[in-house]
């Protein structure tokens, strides 16, 4: 049975090493809980890049994704319009994120994908 999510929004970034603990604390205890209250946000999961070794064409290879951000958050959304809603605009500017965390992030990438299955 397919879920209600129609879109997957990815926010990826690097963070200054000396602010990594604050970044993770604020993301988990403030930023995600606030965004989960936004109508149309169905779920949020975070991930951190790790080394990748896999078989490709019968050969074991280690792949280095140079330039890719270390941290990503994946948001399942009911519609693309969630990202332009007043509720989203308020949530992304709430708490310690805008003043204490955002200035220490870099290599930011935002991608929206329409789910096909």
Rosetta silent file (secondary structure, phi, psi, omega in degrees, C-alpha in Angstrom):
SEQUENCE: XXXXXXXXXXXXXXXXXXXXXXXXXXXXXXXXXXXXXXXXXXXXXXXXXXXXXXXXXXXXXXXXXXXXXXXXXXXXXXXXXXXXXXXXXXXXXXXXXXXXXXXXXXXXXXXXXXXXX
SCORE:     score description
SCORE:     0.000 S_00000001
   1 L     0.000  121.982 -179.613    0.000    0.000    0.000 S_00000001
   2 L   -68.241  149.916  178.851    1.585    3.302   -1.049 S_00000001
   3 L   -79.369  179.658 -179.472    2.082    6.025    1.550 S_00000001
   4 L   -80.814  -16.742 -176.428    0.614    9.518    1.509 S_00000001
   5 L   -66.456  132.894  176.772    3.912   11.158    0.577 S_00000001
   6 L  -110.401  -19.181 -177.143    4.001   12.585   -2.944 S_00000001
   7 E  -136.555  151.973  173.524    7.338   14.405   -2.656 S_00000001
   8 E  -122.955  117.631  178.299   10.730   13.871   -1.055 S_00000001
   9 E  -104.365  130.310  179.175   12.634   17.017   -0.056 S_00000001
  10 E  -117.857  127.799  173.756   16.326   16.661    0.789 S_00000001
  11 E  -116.124  116.857 -177.428   18.335   19.273    2.670 S_00000001
  12 E  -122.878  148.764 -178.226   22.062   18.477    2.738 S_00000001
  13 E  -168.379  163.947  168.131   24.963   20.424    4.207 S_00000001
  14 E  -105.502  162.468  179.657   28.302   20.435    5.941 S_00000001
  15 E  -137.458  146.510  176.824   28.856   22.098    9.308 S_00000001
  16 L   -56.166  135.664 -175.089   31.909   23.642   10.951 S_00000001
  17 H   -55.392  -39.009 -178.049   33.629   20.957   13.049 S_00000001
  18 H   -75.225   -5.468  178.900   33.505   23.033   16.237 S_00000001
  19 H  -114.640    7.445 -175.454   29.712   23.438   15.878 S_00000001
  20 H   -61.620  -42.415  179.594   28.888   19.805   15.039 S_00000001
  21 H   -63.440  -44.630  177.947   27.532   18.924   18.511 S_00000001
  22 H   -62.907  -44.924  178.058   25.300   22.019   18.535 S_00000001
  23 H   -53.208  -51.378 -177.837   24.158   21.281   14.954 S_00000001
  24 H   -66.866  -40.754  178.770   23.080   17.745   15.863 S_00000001
  25 H   -62.049  -51.419 -177.646   21.433   18.768   19.138 S_00000001
  26 H   -65.497  -41.751 -179.929   19.406   21.605   17.599 S_00000001
  27 H   -58.826  -47.618 -174.763   18.468   19.582   14.502 S_00000001
  28 H   -76.671  -36.622 -172.788   17.163   16.664   16.597 S_00000001
  29 H   -98.322  -18.060 -178.812   15.557   18.502   19.523 S_00000001
  30 H  -123.896  -57.131 -170.131   14.230   21.695   17.891 S_00000001
  31 H   -62.638  -53.577 -179.933   14.388   21.864   14.099 S_00000001
  32 H   -62.790  -48.639  179.108   12.837   18.500   13.239 S_00000001
  33 H   -56.931  -37.081  178.821   10.094   18.669   15.909 S_00000001
  34 H   -68.141  -42.134 -179.282    9.075   22.142   14.661 S_00000001
  35 H   -70.065  -29.705  177.305    9.004   21.040   11.019 S_00000001
  36 H   -68.130  -17.052  177.070    6.985   17.920   11.875 S_00000001
  37 L   -82.683  -11.793 -179.113    4.218   20.248   13.104 S_00000001
  38 L   -72.362  126.034  177.501    3.916   21.813    9.638 S_00000001
  39 L   -56.033  130.683  179.553    0.796   20.534    7.866 S_00000001
  40 L    97.097  -11.438  172.962    1.821   18.222    5.044 S_00000001
  41 E   -87.884  114.816 -173.783    5.167   17.160    6.540 S_00000001
  42 E   -93.174  -35.497  179.141    4.710   13.423    7.054 S_00000001
  43 E  -161.733  159.762  176.120    8.131   12.333    8.281 S_00000001
  44 E  -140.184  133.154  173.987   11.740   13.452    8.666 S_00000001
  45 E  -133.725  145.397  178.440   14.848   11.276    8.794 S_00000001
  46 E  -111.098  155.339  178.435   18.477   12.314    9.051 S_00000001
  47 E  -146.786  155.546  175.601   21.562   10.649    7.644 S_00000001
  48 E  -127.367  136.616 -178.556   25.322   11.100    7.694 S_00000001
  49 L   -66.374  140.257  176.393   27.588   10.041    4.837 S_00000001
  50 L  -129.954  161.626  179.059   29.845    7.050    5.441 S_00000001
  51 L   -57.804  143.978 -176.942   32.527    5.438    3.272 S_00000001
  52 E  -118.811  118.646  171.542   31.089    3.387    0.392 S_00000001
  53 E  -125.786  129.921 -177.594   32.580    0.121   -0.838 S_00000001
  54 E  -156.067  166.361  174.925   30.544   -2.018   -3.226 S_00000001
  55 E   -87.959  130.186  174.825   30.695   -4.333   -6.204 S_00000001
  56 E  -135.746  124.439  179.516   30.247   -2.681   -9.601 S_00000001
  57 L    59.071   35.048  178.552   30.738   -4.651  -12.815 S_00000001
  58 L    77.992    6.596 -177.978   32.078   -7.628  -10.871 S_00000001
  59 E  -124.010  135.242  177.217   34.760   -5.539   -9.176 S_00000001
  60 E   -78.507  124.035 -177.081   34.884   -4.337   -5.577 S_00000001
  61 E  -131.683  147.395  170.373   35.364   -0.571   -5.563 S_00000001
  62 E  -103.023  126.117 -175.279   35.562    2.171   -2.983 S_00000001
  63 E  -109.405  127.975  177.438   33.727    5.246   -4.193 S_00000001
  64 L  -107.839  115.940  179.271   34.557    8.703   -2.933 S_00000001
  65 L   -90.666   80.381 -177.080   31.762   11.201   -3.520 S_00000001
  66 L   -62.924  136.099  176.429   33.911   14.311   -3.516 S_00000001
  67 L    84.970   -8.573  179.790   32.142   17.531   -2.689 S_00000001
  68 L   -75.265  139.546  177.637   28.994   15.866   -1.363 S_00000001
  69 L   -63.032  150.296 -178.722   27.690   17.268    1.936 S_00000001
  70 L   -75.308  -40.170 -175.368   28.186   15.092    5.014 S_00000001
  71 E  -107.768  143.675  174.555   24.705   15.528    6.535 S_00000001
  72 E  -139.802  149.361  171.147   21.290   15.120    4.919 S_00000001
  73 E  -126.317  137.322 -176.640   17.706   15.300    6.116 S_00000001
  74 E  -115.803  122.360 -176.414   14.888   13.663    4.165 S_00000001
  75 E  -113.566  120.177  172.756   11.372   15.099    4.434 S_00000001
  76 E   -87.092  125.898 -174.561    8.353   13.192    3.132 S_00000001
  77 E  -122.422  147.469  174.893    5.765   15.726    1.992 S_00000001
  78 L   -73.160  -31.853 -179.463    2.127   15.537    0.909 S_00000001
  79 L  -154.154  161.388  177.618    2.696   18.280   -1.673 S_00000001
  80 H   -67.794  -26.914 -177.485    5.392   20.602   -3.003 S_00000001
  81 H   -66.396  -16.316  176.922    3.401   23.563   -1.671 S_00000001
  82 H   -54.591  -39.180 -174.703    4.339   22.595    1.892 S_00000001
  83 H   -71.658  -14.177  178.229    7.707   24.283    1.282 S_00000001
  84 H  -113.368   12.962  179.856    6.070   27.628    0.444 S_00000001
  85 L   -79.485  156.632  175.859    3.493   27.584    3.231 S_00000001
  86 H   -60.815  -38.059 -179.378    3.412   30.154    6.041 S_00000001
  87 H   -63.067  -41.649  177.355    3.789   27.315    8.545 S_00000001
  88 H   -64.846  -45.934 -179.035    7.018   26.120    6.878 S_00000001
  89 H   -57.231  -40.887  178.565    8.369   29.677    6.685 S_00000001
  90 H   -68.752  -44.198 -175.667    7.795   30.140   10.433 S_00000001
  91 H   -64.308  -39.226 -177.559    9.219   26.745   11.394 S_00000001
  92 L   -74.257  -11.423  178.636   12.519   27.154    9.518 S_00000001
  93 L  -109.209    9.178 -177.380   13.134   30.483   11.281 S_00000001
  94 L   -93.574  161.068  174.606   12.217   29.295   14.789 S_00000001
  95 L    68.684 -156.171 -176.240   14.464   28.330   17.689 S_00000001
  96 L   -82.941  -11.446 -175.209   18.251   28.451   17.695 S_00000001
  97 H   -53.792  -54.914 -173.345   18.626   27.234   14.088 S_00000001
  98 H   -63.827  -38.440 -174.504   18.716   30.583   12.209 S_00000001
  99 H   -93.313  -36.890 -172.460   21.109   32.447   14.517 S_00000001
 100 H  -101.381  -20.240 -175.736   23.255   29.780   16.154 S_00000001
 101 H  -114.412  -54.819 -175.698   23.438   26.963   13.582 S_00000001
 102 H   -49.002  -41.983 -179.362   22.704   28.129   10.020 S_00000001
 103 H   -61.954  -16.749 -177.737   25.676   30.571    9.932 S_00000001
 104 H  -102.422   11.131  176.567   28.015   27.592   10.549 S_00000001
 105 E  -102.996  156.470  179.442   26.691   25.487    7.673 S_00000001
 106 E  -155.093  175.677  179.146   28.075   25.425    4.138 S_00000001
 107 E    52.801   42.705 -175.488   27.927   23.391    0.941 S_00000001
 108 E   -78.949  138.232  176.925   24.140   23.461    1.277 S_00000001
 109 E  -137.574  133.885  178.410   22.008   21.603   -1.244 S_00000001
 110 E  -125.428  127.356 -177.967   18.246   21.445   -1.452 S_00000001
 111 E  -134.888  135.539  175.429   16.503   19.017   -3.790 S_00000001
 112 E  -115.795  129.432  178.703   12.817   18.272   -4.292 S_00000001
 113 E  -125.195  136.589  174.033   11.785   15.011   -5.960 S_00000001
 114 E   -84.832  126.244  179.323    8.337   13.865   -6.969 S_00000001
 115 L   -74.860  136.241 -177.088    7.827   10.259   -5.879 S_00000001
 116 L  -106.909  -11.313  176.438    6.776    7.957   -8.703 S_00000001
 117 L  -156.391    0.000    0.000    5.991    4.805   -6.731 S_00000001
